[in-house]
Amino acid sequence: MRFPTAVLFSAFCGTFFALAPAARGQAHVDPSLPSAPLPNRPRSYLFPDFETVRNLHRNVPPLRTGQKFEIAYRTIVSPSFLIDPIITTAFEEATDLGPDYGGGMGGAAERFGSNATTLAVTTLLTDAVLPTAFHQDPRYFRKGTGPVKSRIWWAIRADFVAYCDNGHEMPNYASMLGLAGSTAISNIYLPREDVSFGQTMEGWGIKEGVRAGTNVLREFGGVGWLKKKLRRKKN
């Protein structure tokens, strides 16, 4: 079953959030600052999150081109990188959704390879290639304070609005075009029966939703926030 309305809704949300006013994040890109190295340590092995600026009170210098590619490289070689395609593959196998690679271990292996390749291409496009082309910062800047609703709004909006290297806001071309591009590129290695314009647009819409959800998780502290919530429930 296909959901063309979901694609229209995604496009509507992109336009709406891009044009809607929103408070700035606490920190932002300051081109007057000298270049600085990237943090060496990941947030966690499960959720390394090299793309998030977590310090709310300190502006950051723009990234050099090499640093944008370094963020993508670190993400792809991180041990946690395989968790996403493993979960996606398991879900598709259990629900019989996604491309049809057949049954058995062979089909599951092809499905996993497809999901891992798509994720790597997506990361390379959204964190390195397109941010360099559009002089855009690929990082997520946490709002960090304020009502929960306003922080969720900020996180979703970040899927469509980003900082450019000079510190001003701009449409988040790297995210939108990167997700669209990786979806289109995946048509090269997907089974022929699973390739169509409608399916490509649906895949793009799903990725936009997943990216917005990831930003919400980043806004509230990622895995660390989830751990705190679980500990509170146990106590």
N, C-alpha and C positions, 0 to 999 in steps of 0.2 A: 504493500500500500504506500502511495506517495503522498506527500503533503505540500503541494505548490503554495498553499496559503502560508505555510511556515516561512517560505522564501520571501514572500511579499511582506510578511510581518517583520522579518529580519531587516529588510531594506528600509521599511518605515522606521524601525527603531534606530537604525544607523543615522538616518536623516534627522530624526527627532532629537536624539542625544547629542549629535554634533552641533546642532543649532541652539539647543537649550542652554541657558546660563547655568554655571555651577561654580562653587567656591574652588579656589586653587588648592592644590596639595600644600602641605606645610613646607616642603622643600621643593625646589625646582632647579632647572639647568641654569647655571650662571657662567656665560662665556668669558667673563673677566677672571675667573679662577684658573690657576695653573693646572695642567693635566696631572691626574693622580692615577695610581695603579688600581686595578680592580681588587675587591676583597678576595683573599686567597681561600678562605674556608667556606664551604657550602652551608646553607641554613641547616640542613640535615641530610643524611644519606637517602632518606625516602623522598624528600622534597627539597633539593639543593637550592632552587630558586635564585639563580644568579641575576635574574632580570629585575629584582625588586630593590628600590631604594627605601630602606627601613628607618633611617635616621630622619625624624620629622623636623629637626631643628637646624639642619646643616644643608645648605645648597651644595650642589655637585657640579664639577666642570663637565663640559660636553665630552662625549666619548670620541676617541680617535677611531679611524676606520679599523685598525688592527684590533682594538678592544671590542668592537662590535662582533667581529669574527671570532674573537676569543670567547665571548659569552656563548655564542652558538656552539663552538667547539667543546667548551666545558660541559654544556648541557648534554650534548650528544654522547660524549664519552663517560658521563656520570653513570655509576652503577644503577641508579634509579631510573635511567632512561628507558630500560626494557619493561618497567612495571606497567606503563601505560599500554603498550601494544599487547602485553600478556593479558591484562584485564579486558581490553577490547576484544581480543581473540576469544577468550573464555566466554564473554557475553554473547558474541555472535554465534559461537558453537552451541551454546545452551539454548538460545532463542531461535536459531536458524535464520537470523537476520544477516544483512551484509552480503558481500559478493559470494557467489556459489563456486567454491573450490572443490566440492565433493566431500565425501566423508573420510574417516580414518585419519591416521597420523599424517599422511601425505597432504591431505586437504588442510589440516590444522597448521602444518608447517608453512604451507603457501600463504595461508591467511595471516599468520604471524609475520612472515617476511613482508607482506604487503603493508600491514599496519605499521611495522617498524620503519620501513622505507618512507612511507607517507609522513610519519612524524619527524624523521630526520630532514626531509625536504622542507617541511613546514617551518622547522626551527631555523634552518639555514636562510630561508627567505625572509621570515618575519624578524629575526634578530640580527641579521648581517647584511645580506645582499640589498634588500629594499631600503632599510634604514640608511645605508650608505648612499644609495642612489637618490633618496629624497632628503638627505641631510637631516635625518630624524633620529631621536633618541628612542631605542627600543625598550627602555626600562619602564617598570610600573612604579609610579610615585604615590606612596600611601597618603591618604588624607589623615588617617590616624586618630582623629578626634571628631566630636560632634555626635548627633543622634545616629542610631544604627541605620535609619532609612537614608539619611544623607550620605553615609559612607557607602551603602550599597549602590546608590545613584552614581556616586563618583566612580566606583569600580566598574560599573556597566558602561558608563560614559567613556572610560579610558580605552574601551575596545574601539572607539570611533574617533577619539581626540587624543593627540599626543603632543609632546614638546619637540620642537625642532632644535637643532644644535645651537641656535642663537638665543634660546630661552623662551621664544614665543610659542603659543599653541598653534597647531595645524591639524588638518584631518589626518587620521591615523592610516595613511596609505599603506604602510608596511604591513600592518595587521590585516586590513581588509583585502588588499591585493595579494598578500602572501598566502592567506587562507584560500582565496579563490584560485591562485596559481598552483598551489600544492594539490588542490582537488582536481584541477584540470590535468596536471601532470600524472596523477595516479591513474588516469584513464589509459595511459600507455601500457600498464602492466595488469590492469583489472581484466577479468573475463569479458569477452566481447558482449555477452548478453547483459552485462551489468553496466554498460556504458551508453548513456543517452544524455541529452541536454537537461532533461528534468531531474535525472538522478544526480548529475553534477551540481545543479543548483541546490538540490536538497542537501547534498553533502556539504556544500559551502555554508548553508544556513545552520546546519548542525554544528559545524566547527566554530561559527560565530558565537553560538550559544555556549559551547564548552569553554571558549576563551573568556567570555564574560563571567562564567562561573568560576573559572580559575582566578580571575582578578578579584572576585569577591573573597575567595579563600586567602589570597595574598593580602588584601586589605585588613583582614582580621587576624593575621599572624600565621597563616598556613597551618602546617601540621602541629606547631606548638600550641596554637589556639585550640585545635581539636583535642590535644592531649589534656589541656587544662579543663575543658568541658567534661571529658570522660572521668577525670579524677574527681571533679565536683560531684558527679552523679554517683560514683562509688562511695564517697564519703557521706 
